[in-house]
Amino acid sequence: MVKDYGKDGARPISDKEGTFSTMKQTEIGLLPEEWDVNSLKEICKDMIQGINTAIDVPEYSFEGVPILKANNVIDGQIDLNNCEFISVKSFRKYSTRFHISKNDFLLSNIGARLGSGSIYLTDAVSVYAWNVMRLSPKKNIINPHYFSQILNSPYFNKLMINNQSGSGMGFVPKNVLQTFQIPLPPLPEQEAIAEALSDADAWIESLEQLIAKKRLIKQGAMQELLTPKKDWEVKKLGEVGKIYGGLSGKTKQDFGSGNSYYIPFMNVMKNVVTDKNFIEKVNLKQGETQNRVLKNDLLFNGSSETPEELGISSVLLDDIDNLYLNSFCFGFRIFDENVSPIFLSYIMRSPYGREVIFYLAQGATRYNLSKANFFNLEIAFPKSLTEQTRIATILSDMDGELEALEGQLGKARKVKQGMMQELLTGRVRLV
């Protein structure tokens, strides 16, 4: 199963106490000498694909026993929010073969979520569908929580991606999955590794929950602050500013290099305030006439596959030389000094603004926003520029807090990835 370097070829690695452990070469790389490598077939009591609901259709019900599918067992979580249920009668039919026991691992084995999965931590009664593989680890060989961390690691994910079959939705056949090799430290070290990585997971989860809470608070604030009040005044957008188009006459070869910059489509779609770091190069010929984007300009997408995503706004609040707009969007330059650009960007993204845009969408398979309709669009504003600024500042501060938390979340995920790389290869020892 493993191959030693031998007396002259062994490699040392330092542990937490500053002493050294000898490393050996295995079929999956260098590992500590005390570690083993075993196949999933050796590690698991059984590996069983779930109920093929396309052939053996269960009796679904509004209440009953959960039937877990791939979208319910992703990213280390059991998500029952969109779970389907089968009747108790159907459960009895499937319970012997397709039941789930505590500490089983449910692996998404087909489709876009290939390789993602979660440990089942409760005694609650459930079954699982055909796009999930149940892996039941042998407790005397592997700690279930360590097993879960390994199966959610980049190492295992790479194995799944590289060994998938099928011309449509990818899948890994059971006979192939059984051959996957898993590093096995002694059980006490498995437990220590699992505990350390679980602490990292708890940190990530706490940040995710805080971000979700802050987003709900912001949604409530937008609803409250941007719903028109009785003393607000209504203005047509054609009375407030003028439209200009994005880049025109460009070819694929013009993008990616050059002496000018443009704002990509997704920068407009994702950001209330245009991200100055999310711009790309474009080549403009000498004397070429294109519309520049200036500070305080609003940017809108004028076409979308759904009316809900039409007319999404973003505002540029930075001075950037030689900046232009992608050809799928249009710019709006405000000339009314009593209208705050950032307030207008927020209100156009609010439930009120989205509803106004929704009814102007034209099309069947693709929706468009005409220039004439945009100019005639009536939007309510607080009469006072100070009040517009106050509202925009509150929402901007909330966005800043969310951005900071998302930055922390990104760092936490990177820390977890680094920990996995070190702990699951034995480069750092905890025992």
MARVEX-881269 format. One record per residue (C-alpha): x, y, z. Coordinates in steps of 0.5 Angstrom, whole numbers, plus 2048, in hexadecimal, padded with zeros to 3 digits. Example, Ala and Ser with C-alpha at 12.3 -4.5 7.8 and 13.67 -1.06 7.14 Angstrom:
819_7F7_810
81B_7FE_80E
END
This chain:
800_800_800
806_805_802
80D_805_800
812_808_805
818_80C_802
81D_807_807
822_809_80C
825_80E_807
81F_811_803
81B_812_809
819_81A_80A
818_81D_811
812_822_812
812_826_819
80C_825_81D
809_82A_823
80E_828_828
814_82A_823
816_823_822
816_81F_81C
812_81A_819
814_815_813
810_816_80C
80F_810_807
80D_810_800
806_80E_7FF
802_80D_7F8
7FF_814_7FA
805_817_7FC
809_818_802
806_816_809
808_815_810
80B_80F_811
806_80D_817
800_80E_812
7FD_809_80D
7F9_80A_806
7F3_806_805
7EE_806_800
7E7_808_801
7E5_800_800
7E9_7FF_806
7E7_804_80A
7DF_804_809
7DA_7FE_80B
7D6_800_805
7D6_805_7FF
7CF_805_7FD
7CB_80A_7F7
7C5_80C_7F9
7BE_80B_7F7
7BD_80C_7EF
7B6_810_7EF
7B6_810_7E8
7B5_809_7E8
7B2_807_7EF
7AE_80D_7F0
7AC_80E_7F7
7A6_811_7FA
7A7_818_7FC
7A4_81C_801
7A4_823_804
7A6_820_80B
7A9_819_80C
7B0_817_80C
7B6_81B_808
7B9_819_802
7BF_81C_801
7C2_81E_7FA
7C9_821_7F8
7C6_828_7F9
7C5_826_801
7CC_823_802
7D1_829_800
7D6_82C_803
7D7_828_809
7CF_82A_80B
7C9_826_80B
7C4_82B_808
7BD_82A_809
7BA_830_807
7B8_82E_800
7B8_826_802
7B2_822_7FF
7AE_81D_803
7AC_816_802
7A6_812_806
7A7_80D_80B
7A5_808_807
7AA_809_802
7AF_80A_807
7AE_803_80A
7AF_800_803
7B6_804_802
7B8_804_80A
7BC_7FD_80A
7C1_7FF_804
7C1_807_804
7C0_809_80B
7C5_80E_80E
7C9_80D_814
7CC_812_819
7D4_813_816
7D2_811_80F
7D5_815_80A
7D0_817_804
7D4_819_7FE
7D1_81D_7F8
7D4_818_7F2
7D0_81B_7EC
7D0_821_7E9
7D2_828_7EA
7D3_827_7F2
7D8_821_7F0
7DC_81F_7F6
7D9_824_7FB
7D6_821_801
7D4_821_809
7D4_81C_80F
7CE_81A_812
7CE_81C_819
7C7_81A_81C
7C3_814_81D
7BD_817_819
7BA_812_814
7BB_814_80D
7BD_811_806
7C1_813_800
7C0_814_7F8
7C4_811_7F3
7C8_817_7F2
7CB_816_7F9
7D0_810_7FB
7D0_80E_802
7D7_80C_805
7D7_809_80C
7DE_809_80F
7E0_804_814
7E1_807_81B
7E7_803_81C
7EB_805_816
7E9_80C_815
7E6_812_81A
7DF_814_816
7E1_81B_817
7E8_81B_814
7E5_817_80E
7E0_81C_80D
7E6_821_80D
7EA_81D_808
7E4_81C_803
7E3_824_803
7EA_825_802
7ED_828_7FB
7F1_821_7FB
7EA_81D_7FB
7E7_822_7F6
7EC_822_7F1
7EC_81A_7F1
7E4_81B_7F0
7E5_820_7EA
7EB_81C_7E7
7E7_815_7E7
7E0_817_7E5
7DD_814_7DF
7D7_815_7DB
7D6_81A_7D5
7D0_81E_7D8
7D0_81E_7E0
7D6_81C_7E3
7D7_816_7E8
7DC_812_7EB
7DA_80A_7EA
7DA_806_7F1
7E0_802_7EF
7E4_808_7ED
7E2_80B_7F4
7E4_805_7F8
7EB_806_7F5
7EC_80D_7F8
7F2_80D_7FD
7F1_810_804
7F7_812_808
7F6_80F_80F
7F9_812_815
7F8_80E_81C
7F1_80F_81F
7F4_814_824
7F7_819_81F
7F1_818_81B
7EC_81A_820
7F1_820_822
7F1_822_81A
7EA_822_81A
7E9_826_820
7EE_82C_81D
7EA_82C_816
7E3_82C_81A
7E5_832_81E
7E7_835_817
7E0_833_814
7DD_836_81A
7E0_83D_819
7DE_83D_812
7D7_83B_814
7D7_841_819
7D9_846_814
7D4_843_80E
7CE_843_813
7D0_84B_815
7D1_84D_80E
7CA_84A_80D
7C7_84D_813
7CA_854_810
7C7_853_809
7C0_852_80C
7C1_858_810
7C4_85C_80A
7BE_85A_806
7B9_85C_80C
7BD_863_80C
7BC_864_804
7B5_862_804
7B4_867_80A
7B8_86D_807
7B7_86C_800
7AF_86B_800
7AD_872_7FD
7AA_877_803
7A4_87C_802
7A8_882_802
7AD_87F_7FC
7AD_882_7F5
7AC_87E_7EF
7B1_87F_7E9
7B2_87C_7E2
7B9_879_7E1
7B9_87D_7DB
7B8_884_7DF
7BE_882_7E3
7C4_87F_7DE
7C6_87D_7D8
7C7_876_7D5
7CE_874_7D1
7CF_86D_7CE
7D5_868_7D0
7DB_866_7CB
7D9_865_7C4
7DC_862_7BE
7E1_85E_7C2
7E4_857_7C0
7E6_852_7C5
7ED_853_7C3
7EC_85A_7C6
7EB_858_7CD
7F0_856_7D2
7F6_85B_7D0
7F7_862_7CE
7F7_869_7D1
7F0_86A_7D4
7EB_866_7D9
7E4_864_7D9
7DF_862_7DE
7DD_85A_7DD
7D6_858_7DD
7D6_854_7E4
7D9_85A_7E7
7D3_85E_7E6
7CE_858_7E8
7D2_857_7EE
7D3_85D_7F1
7CF_863_7F3
7D6_867_7F3
7DA_865_7ED
7E0_862_7F0
7E6_866_7ED
7EB_85F_7EE
7E6_85B_7E9
7E8_85F_7E2
7EB_85C_7DC
7EF_85F_7D7
7ED_860_7D0
7F0_863_7CA
7EE_869_7C7
7F1_86C_7C0
7F3_873_7C0
7EE_878_7BE
7E8_873_7C0
7E2_875_7C3
7DF_872_7C8
7DB_874_7CF
7DF_875_7D5
7DD_873_7DC
7DD_879_7E1
7DD_879_7E8
7D6_879_7EB
7D3_876_7E4
7CE_870_7E5
7CF_86A_7E1
7C9_865_7DF
7C8_85F_7DB
7C3_860_7D6
7C2_858_7D4
7C1_852_7D8
7BE_84B_7D8
7B9_84D_7DD
7B5_853_7DF
7B7_852_7E6
7BF_854_7E4
7BD_859_7DF
7C0_860_7E1
7C4_85F_7E7
7C8_865_7E9
7CF_866_7EB
7D2_86D_7EC
7D9_86F_7EB
7DC_873_7F1
7E4_873_7EF
7E7_878_7EA
7EB_873_7E5
7EE_875_7DE
7EC_872_7D8
7E6_86E_7DA
7E1_86B_7D6
7DB_867_7D7
7DA_860_7D4
7D5_860_7CE
7CF_85C_7D2
7CE_862_7D6
7CC_869_7D6
7CF_86F_7DA
7CA_874_7DD
7CD_87B_7DF
7C9_87F_7E4
7C9_887_7E3
7C4_888_7E8
7C8_88B_7EE
7C2_889_7F3
7C3_881_7F1
7C8_87D_7F5
7CB_878_7F0
7CC_873_7F6
7C5_874_7F8
7C3_873_7F1
7C7_86C_7F1
7C4_86A_7F7
7BD_86B_7F5
7BD_868_7EF
7C0_862_7F2
7BA_862_7F7
7B4_85E_7F7
7B0_865_7F5
7B5_866_7EF
7B5_85F_7ED
7AE_85F_7ED
7AE_865_7E8
7B3_862_7E4
7AF_85B_7E3
7A9_85E_7E0
7AD_862_7DB
7B1_85B_7D8
7AF_85A_7D1
7B1_853_7CE
7AF_84C_7CE
7B5_847_7CE
7BA_84D_7D0
7B8_854_7D3
7BA_85B_7D1
7B9_862_7D4
7B8_867_7CF
7BB_86E_7CF
7B4_872_7CF
7B1_86D_7D4
7B7_86F_7D9
7B7_876_7D8
7AF_876_7DA
7B0_872_7E0
7AE_875_7E6
7B2_875_7EC
7B0_878_7F3
7B6_87C_7F7
7B6_87F_7FE
7B6_886_7FC
7BC_888_800
7C3_886_7FD
7C5_885_805
7C0_880_806
7C2_87C_800
7C9_87C_802
7C7_87A_809
7C3_874_806
7C9_872_802
7CE_873_807
7CA_86E_80C
7CA_869_806
7D1_86A_804
7D3_869_80B
7CF_862_80B
7D2_860_805
7D9_862_808
7D8_85D_80E
7D6_858_809
7DC_858_805
7E0_858_80B
7DD_852_80E
7DD_84E_807
7E5_850_807
7E5_84D_80E
7E1_847_80B
7E6_846_805
7EC_846_809
7E9_841_80E
7E8_83C_808
7EF_83D_806
7F2_83C_80D
7ED_835_80D
7F0_833_806
7F7_834_809
7F6_830_80F
7F3_82B_80B
7F9_82B_806
7FE_82A_80C
7FA_826_811
7F7_821_80C
7FE_820_809
802_81F_810
806_825_80F
804_828_815
802_823_81B
7FD_824_821
7FF_81D_824
END
